[in-house]
Amino acid sequence: MAFAIGRSVGNAVVRNRLRRRVREVLREAQLPAGDYLFGVAPSAVGLSFDELRGHVIAVVDRCRPRTAPTSSIDPVNS
């Protein structure tokens, strides 16, 4: 897991605090195995922890594998 947090977000203290907050949300989210790069926009600095969690969870949900739709039609006997 890697983070891309540019200097436009803030100084090192601000960037590190934001990185720790996002890392904590991701620890709770239990991502599927894989390599991830998270980019963080400057607007994330002003978010509360709950707002940040909502945004991160929305992104994580898009990364989760989707199950294949099941069909009631049997292709072998059709």
N, CA and C of each residue as an Amber inpcrd file, in Angstrom:
protein
   234
   0.8520000  -1.1520000   0.0000000   0.0000000   0.0000000   0.0000000
   0.9030000   1.2210000   0.0000000   0.6030000   2.1450000  -0.8830000
   1.3980000   3.3700000  -0.9810000   0.4530000   4.5640000  -1.0510000
   0.9910000   5.7140000  -0.6770000   0.2090000   6.9400000  -0.6800000
   0.9110000   7.9880000  -1.5280000   0.1230000   8.7120000  -2.3110000
   0.6340000   9.8280000  -3.0990000  -0.0110000  11.0980000  -2.5420000
   0.7440000  11.7750000  -1.7010000   0.2410000  12.9880000  -1.0680000
   1.2390000  14.0940000  -1.3700000   0.8810000  14.9490000  -2.3010000
   1.7920000  15.9940000  -2.7520000   1.9310000  17.1450000  -1.7700000
   2.9000000  17.9880000  -2.0270000   3.1650000  19.1380000  -1.1660000
   2.0360000  20.1560000  -1.1740000   1.1990000  20.1010000  -2.2040000
   0.0710000  21.0400000  -2.2540000  -0.9420000  20.7640000  -1.1450000
  -0.8930000  19.5680000  -0.5450000  -1.7990000  19.2090000   0.5430000
  -1.4320000  19.9620000   1.8110000  -0.1600000  20.1780000   2.0360000
   0.2970000  20.8770000   3.2300000   1.7340000  20.5060000   3.5540000
   2.1880000  20.9790000   4.6880000   3.5630000  20.6640000   5.0710000
   3.6550000  19.1990000   5.5210000   4.8380000  18.7650000   5.9140000
   5.0630000  17.3560000   6.2580000   4.1760000  16.8960000   7.4050000
   3.9500000  17.7520000   8.3790000   3.1040000  17.3830000   9.5200000
   1.6780000  17.0970000   9.0520000   1.1540000  17.9420000   8.2110000
  -0.2150000  17.7810000   7.6900000  -0.3040000  16.5250000   6.8280000
   0.6630000  16.3230000   5.9510000   0.6480000  15.1410000   5.0720000
   0.7480000  13.8490000   5.8770000   1.6080000  13.8210000   6.8780000
   1.7620000  12.6110000   7.6870000   0.5220000  12.3260000   8.5180000
  -0.1050000  13.3670000   9.0540000  -1.3400000  13.1800000   9.8170000
  -2.4270000  12.5920000   8.9210000  -2.5490000  13.1320000   7.7160000
  -3.5500000  12.6370000   6.7700000  -3.2490000  11.1900000   6.3800000
  -1.9950000  10.8660000   6.1670000  -1.5940000   9.4990000   5.8260000
  -1.9730000   8.5310000   6.9580000  -1.7380000   8.9280000   8.1950000
  -2.0940000   8.0720000   9.3320000  -3.6040000   7.8750000   9.4320000
  -4.3670000   8.9370000   9.1660000  -5.8250000   8.8330000   9.2290000
  -6.3480000   7.8820000   8.1530000  -5.8350000   8.0180000   6.9250000
  -6.2750000   7.1450000   5.8300000  -5.8510000   5.7050000   6.1120000
  -4.6390000   5.5160000   6.6200000  -4.1570000   4.1690000   6.9330000
  -5.0620000   3.4930000   7.9740000  -5.5140000   4.2440000   8.9600000
  -6.4050000   3.6780000   9.9820000  -7.7410000   3.2550000   9.3760000
  -8.2980000   4.0630000   8.4940000  -9.5540000   3.6950000   7.8270000
  -9.3420000   2.4270000   7.0090000  -8.2170000   2.3330000   6.3070000
  -7.9460000   1.1650000   5.4790000  -7.7250000  -0.0860000   6.3250000
  -7.1650000   0.0850000   7.4950000  -6.9770000  -1.0560000   8.4010000
  -8.3430000  -1.6330000   8.7820000  -9.3090000  -0.7650000   9.0230000
 -10.6610000  -1.2060000   9.3690000 -11.3780000  -1.8290000   8.1730000
 -11.0510000  -1.3730000   6.9610000 -11.7810000  -1.7750000   5.7540000
 -11.4280000  -3.1740000   5.2650000 -10.3030000  -3.7160000   5.6520000
  -9.8710000  -5.0500000   5.2410000  -9.9140000  -5.2190000   3.7220000
  -8.9840000  -4.5880000   3.0620000  -8.8830000  -4.6610000   1.6050000
  -8.5290000  -6.0650000   1.1330000  -9.0040000  -6.4330000  -0.0490000
  -8.5560000  -7.6990000  -0.6240000  -7.0660000  -7.5990000  -0.9560000
  -6.4080000  -8.7240000  -1.0570000  -4.9790000  -8.7400000  -1.3490000
  -4.6960000  -8.0240000  -2.6650000  -3.6150000  -7.2910000  -2.7130000
  -3.2380000  -6.5860000  -3.9330000  -2.3460000  -5.4050000  -3.6260000
  -1.9470000  -4.7170000  -4.6680000  -1.1370000  -3.5150000  -4.5440000
  -2.0480000  -2.3130000  -4.7540000  -1.9200000  -1.3290000  -3.8820000
  -2.7880000  -0.1620000  -3.9400000  -1.9630000   1.1100000  -3.8490000
  -2.3660000   2.1090000  -4.6120000  -1.7900000   3.4430000  -4.5320000
  -2.9430000   4.4010000  -4.2890000  -2.9030000   5.0910000  -3.1590000
  -3.9470000   6.0290000  -2.8010000  -3.4330000   7.4470000  -2.9900000
  -4.1200000   8.1940000  -3.8300000  -3.8220000   9.6070000  -4.0100000
  -4.7740000  10.4140000  -3.1410000  -4.2330000  11.4530000  -2.5290000
  -5.0410000  12.2580000  -1.6200000  -5.0250000  13.7050000  -2.1010000
  -6.2070000  14.2790000  -2.2640000  -6.3430000  15.6630000  -2.7270000
  -6.2370000  16.6310000  -1.5520000  -5.8490000  17.8710000  -1.8220000
  -5.7470000  18.8680000  -0.7470000  -7.0490000  19.0710000   0.0270000
  -8.1790000  18.8580000  -0.6010000  -9.4620000  19.0570000   0.0840000
  -9.6830000  18.0490000   1.2050000  -8.9320000  16.9540000   1.2270000
  -9.0970000  15.9350000   2.2680000  -8.6540000  16.4380000   3.6380000
  -7.8180000  17.4620000   3.6740000  -7.3090000  17.9800000   4.9380000
  -8.4490000  18.5090000   5.8020000  -9.4530000  19.1230000   5.2010000
 -10.5460000  19.7280000   5.9520000 -11.6520000  18.7750000   6.3600000
 -11.5470000  17.5040000   6.0010000 -12.6020000  16.5460000   6.3120000
 -12.4740000  16.0310000   7.7430000 -13.6200000  15.7790000   8.3580000
 -13.5930000  15.1090000   9.6590000 -13.2210000  13.6500000   9.4130000
 -12.9130000  12.9350000  10.4960000 -12.5370000  11.5310000  10.3420000
 -13.6790000  10.7190000   9.7400000 -14.9100000  10.9830000  10.1570000
 -16.0620000  10.2470000   9.6170000 -16.2820000  10.5490000   8.1370000
 -16.0910000  11.8020000   7.7360000 -16.2230000  12.1540000   6.3150000
 -15.1280000  11.4760000   5.4990000 -13.9090000  11.5010000   6.0230000
 -12.7880000  10.8480000   5.3400000 -13.0530000   9.3540000   5.2120000
 -13.5560000   8.7460000   6.2850000 -13.8810000   7.3160000   6.2620000
 -14.9080000   7.0230000   5.1620000 -15.9270000   7.8540000   5.0440000
 -16.9460000   7.6460000   4.0180000 -16.3750000   7.6740000   2.6130000
 -15.4910000   8.6230000   2.3480000 -14.8710000   8.7190000   1.0230000
 -13.9600000   7.5270000   0.7400000 -13.1560000   7.1560000   1.7220000
 -12.2220000   6.0430000   1.5260000 -12.9820000   4.7340000   1.3580000
 -14.0000000   4.5120000   2.1630000 -14.7870000   3.2760000   2.0530000
 -15.4650000   3.1880000   0.6940000 -15.9230000   4.3190000   0.1630000
 -16.5360000   4.3210000  -1.1740000 -15.5350000   3.8580000  -2.2290000
 -14.2910000   4.3010000  -2.1070000 -13.2530000   3.8840000  -3.0500000
 -12.9300000   2.4000000  -2.8600000 -12.8290000   1.9700000  -1.6200000
 -12.5160000   0.5680000  -1.3280000 -13.6090000  -0.3420000  -1.8750000
 -14.8590000   0.0530000  -1.7380000 -15.9600000  -0.7600000  -2.2490000
 -15.8670000  -0.9540000  -3.7530000 -15.3630000   0.0450000  -4.4580000
 -15.1920000  -0.0940000  -5.9100000 -14.0540000  -1.0510000  -6.2440000
 -13.1400000  -1.2920000  -5.3040000 -12.0040000  -2.1900000  -5.5440000
 -12.3350000  -3.6460000  -5.2440000 -13.3970000  -3.8780000  -4.5150000
 -13.7430000  -5.2480000  -4.1410000 -14.2000000  -6.0290000  -5.3700000
 -13.8220000  -7.3050000  -5.4530000 -14.2470000  -8.1080000  -6.6040000
 -15.7520000  -8.3220000  -6.5830000 -16.3210000  -8.2730000  -7.7450000
 -17.7670000  -8.5010000  -7.8710000 -17.9880000  -9.9700000  -8.1770000
 -19.0630000 -10.5130000  -7.6710000 -19.3740000 -11.9120000  -7.9560000
 -20.0610000 -11.9870000  -9.3150000 -19.8390000 -13.0800000  -9.9950000
 -20.4560000 -13.2760000 -11.3040000 -21.9500000 -13.4970000 -11.1110000
 -22.7670000 -12.9180000 -11.9850000 -24.2120000 -13.1330000 -11.8550000
 -24.5520000 -14.6040000 -12.0910000 -25.4550000 -15.1000000 -11.3240000
 -25.8730000 -16.4940000 -11.4910000 -27.0950000 -16.5290000 -12.3870000
 -27.1590000 -17.5270000 -13.1920000 -28.2670000 -17.6680000 -14.1260000
 -29.0570000 -18.9200000 -13.7740000 -30.3600000 -18.8290000 -13.9390000
 -31.2020000 -19.9950000 -13.6670000 -31.2660000 -20.9150000 -14.8900000
 -30.6830000 -20.5010000 -15.9900000 -30.6880000 -21.3130000 -17.2120000
 -29.4590000 -22.2030000 -17.2040000 -29.6430000 -23.4720000 -17.4170000
 -28.5480000 -24.4280000 -17.4700000 -28.0330000 -24.4800000 -18.9080000
 -26.8270000 -23.9310000 -19.1840000 -26.3360000 -23.8920000 -20.5560000
 -26.0290000 -25.2780000 -21.1360000 -25.7770000 -26.2630000 -20.3010000
 -25.4490000 -27.6130000 -20.7980000 -26.6930000 -28.3040000 -21.3180000
 -27.8130000 -28.1590000 -20.6450000 -29.0380000 -28.8600000 -21.0210000
 -29.9910000 -28.0060000 -21.8500000 -29.5690000 -26.8610000 -22.3210000
 -30.4490000 -25.9920000 -23.1030000 -30.4350000 -26.3540000 -24.5530000
